[in-house]
Amino acid sequence: MSERIIIGVKNKANVNKPWLGLIDAIAEEVDGKLLPITEQSFCPTRQVFIVTGYEELEANFKVGELFKIRVELNQEE
């Protein structure tokens, strides 16, 4: 399982399923340093799809506020 520490901001919740949502990835923490997220280092959209708990992000962070989140690579194909 591959996991990464991402610094991001809220994007939007799914209207019908508020536990789902997107965040915009801004930077990645690697060996104690922050590296900018690029299409080449992450993915073309530079977004993370949150599959559970997005409503907690909505409640705890304001629009534009940075937060750190641990993400795991999707194992489904």
C-alpha positions in Angstrom: 0.0 0.0 0.0 1.4 3.4 -1.0 0.6 6.4 1.1 1.6 10.0 0.8 1.3 13.1 3.0 -0.5 15.9 1.1 -1.1 19.5 1.9 -4.4 20.5 0.4 -7.5 22.7 0.4 -11.1 21.7 0.2 -12.6 21.6 -3.3 -16.2 20.3 -3.1 -18.4 17.7 -1.5 -20.7 15.4 -3.4 -24.2 16.9 -3.2 -25.9 13.6 -2.7 -23.2 11.9 -0.6 -21.6 14.4 1.7 -19.0 11.9 3.0 -17.5 12.0 -0.6 -15.6 14.9 -2.0 -12.5 16.4 -3.7 -9.5 18.2 -2.3 -6.9 20.1 -4.4 -3.4 18.9 -3.6 -1.0 21.8 -3.2 2.2 20.2 -1.9 3.6 16.9 -0.6 5.6 16.3 2.5 8.7 14.2 1.6 11.5 13.7 4.2 10.3 16.7 6.2 10.3 19.0 3.2 7.3 20.4 1.2 7.5 19.8 -2.5 5.0 21.4 -4.9 2.4 19.1 -6.5 2.7 18.9 -10.3 0.9 16.9 -12.9 4.1 14.8 -13.3 4.6 14.1 -9.6 1.0 13.4 -8.7 -1.8 13.2 -11.3 -3.1 15.5 -14.1 -6.0 16.9 -12.0 -3.8 17.4 -8.9 -6.9 16.4 -6.9 -7.6 13.7 -4.3 -11.0 11.9 -4.2 -12.0 11.5 -0.6 -14.1 8.3 -0.1 -15.1 8.8 3.5 -15.2 11.6 6.1 -15.3 14.6 3.7 -18.0 16.1 6.0 -15.3 16.4 8.7 -13.1 18.5 6.4 -16.2 20.7 5.7 -16.8 21.2 9.4 -13.2 21.8 10.4 -11.6 23.8 7.7 -12.6 27.1 6.0 -12.4 27.7 2.2 -8.8 28.2 1.2 -7.4 26.9 4.6 -4.5 24.5 4.2 -4.5 21.1 5.9 -2.4 18.0 6.0 -3.9 14.6 5.0 -2.5 11.1 4.6 -3.7 9.6 1.3 -3.4 6.1 0.0 -3.1 5.0 -3.6 -6.4 3.5 -5.0 -5.9 -0.3 -5.2 -8.9 -0.8 -7.5 -8.5 -1.0 -11.3 
